Amino acid sequence: MKQTLTIAQIRALPAMIDLVTAGRALGIGRTKSYALARAGTFPCRVLRVGDSYLVPITGVLQVLQLDPADTPVDTAP
């Protein structure tokens, strides 16, 4: 398993992230993340887009009790 993400790395993530990255942010491995998503029990909201799972970063921040207002906003075009 890859190392868990730091708070700074989590805050730098885009608005929507893949399931594996969300799992890493929460300290959950790849296999368990997919199992939880399929069962509908992942700790935050998961969106199914075609064959992919996407997770809004706001849900990850809420689970980690991090204030989304402290997250930098990417203003790049």
Rosetta blueprint (number, residue, H / E / L):
1 M L
2 K L
3 Q L
4 T L
5 L L
6 T L
7 I H
8 A H
9 Q H
10 I H
11 R H
12 A L
13 L L
14 P L
15 A L
16 M E
17 I E
18 D E
19 L H
20 V H
21 T H
22 A H
23 G H
24 R H
25 A H
26 L H
27 G L
28 I L
29 G L
30 R H
31 T H
32 K H
33 S H
34 Y H
35 A H
36 L H
37 A H
38 R H
39 A H
40 G L
41 T L
42 F L
43 P L
44 C L
45 R L
46 V L
47 L E
48 R E
49 V E
50 G L
51 D L
52 S E
53 Y E
54 L E
55 V E
56 P E
57 I H
58 T H
59 G H
60 V H
61 L H
62 Q H
63 V H
64 L L
65 Q L
66 L L
67 D L
68 P H
69 A H
70 D H
71 T L
72 P L
73 V L
74 D L
75 T L
76 A L
77 P L
